[in-house]
Amino acid sequence: MFIIGVIDIIITNTNLTITGYFSIAGISYCSAPIFSSFLNFITLTLWYAHCSLCIILNFNRCCNLYFRRTMVSKSLIHSITRDYT
């Protein structure tokens, strides 16, 4: 979740700060095509990473809920056998 937060902060700063500056300065894609393409590539890549990490986190949480009883019973059995052997 820490990585998701860091990526979210980077995306927010990119989308708000740089695009706001572009709007105030009147810079468009035609004025700076290479920088705009690079900025779009970075932002889109981070957005894909953010979405992928959210899906992985969701799958992890669902597995934790589904296998909760199994994990608790295995840890209980493991702790009992470890303590009494």
C-alpha positions in Angstrom: 0.0 0.0 0.0 2.9 2.3 0.6 4.0 1.9 -3.1 0.4 2.7 -4.2 0.5 5.9 -2.2 3.8 6.9 -3.6 2.7 6.3 -7.2 -0.6 8.2 -6.4 1.3 11.2 -5.1 3.6 11.2 -8.2 0.6 11.0 -10.6 -1.3 13.7 -8.8 1.7 16.0 -8.8 2.3 15.3 -12.5 -1.3 15.9 -13.5 -1.9 18.9 -11.4 1.4 20.8 -11.3 2.8 20.4 -14.8 -0.5 20.5 -16.7 -1.5 23.6 -14.7 1.8 25.2 -15.6 1.2 24.3 -19.3 -2.3 25.8 -19.1 -1.0 29.1 -17.5 1.9 29.4 -19.9 -0.1 28.5 -23.0 2.0 25.5 -23.9 0.3 22.9 -26.0 1.3 19.6 -27.6 2.4 21.5 -30.7 4.7 23.7 -28.7 6.5 20.9 -26.9 5.7 17.5 -28.5 8.7 15.6 -27.1 8.2 16.7 -23.5 4.4 16.2 -23.7 4.8 12.7 -25.1 7.4 11.9 -22.4 5.1 13.2 -19.7 2.1 11.3 -21.1 4.2 8.1 -21.2 5.3 8.5 -17.6 1.9 9.3 -16.3 0.2 6.5 -18.2 2.8 4.0 -17.1 2.4 5.0 -13.5 -1.4 4.8 -13.9 -1.1 1.3 -15.2 1.2 0.3 -12.4 -1.3 1.9 -9.9 -4.2 -0.1 -11.3 -2.2 -3.3 -11.4 -1.1 -2.9 -7.8 -4.7 -2.2 -6.7 -5.9 -5.4 -8.4 -3.1 -7.4 -6.8 -3.9 -5.9 -3.4 -7.6 -6.8 -3.9 -6.7 -10.4 -4.8 -4.5 -10.6 -1.8 -7.2 -9.3 0.5 -9.8 -11.7 -1.0 -7.4 -14.6 -0.5 -6.8 -13.6 3.1 -10.6 -13.5 3.8 -11.2 -16.8 1.9 -8.3 -18.7 3.5 -8.6 -17.1 6.9 -9.9 -20.1 8.8 -7.3 -22.4 7.1 -4.4 -20.0 8.0 -5.6 -19.6 11.6 -6.0 -23.4 12.1 -2.6 -24.1 10.5 -0.9 -21.5 12.7 -2.7 -22.8 15.8 -1.6 -26.4 15.0 1.9 -25.3 14.2 2.2 -23.4 17.5 0.8 -26.3 19.5 3.2 -28.8 17.9 6.1 -26.5 18.3 5.4 -25.8 22.0 4.8 -29.4 23.0 7.5 -31.2 21.1 
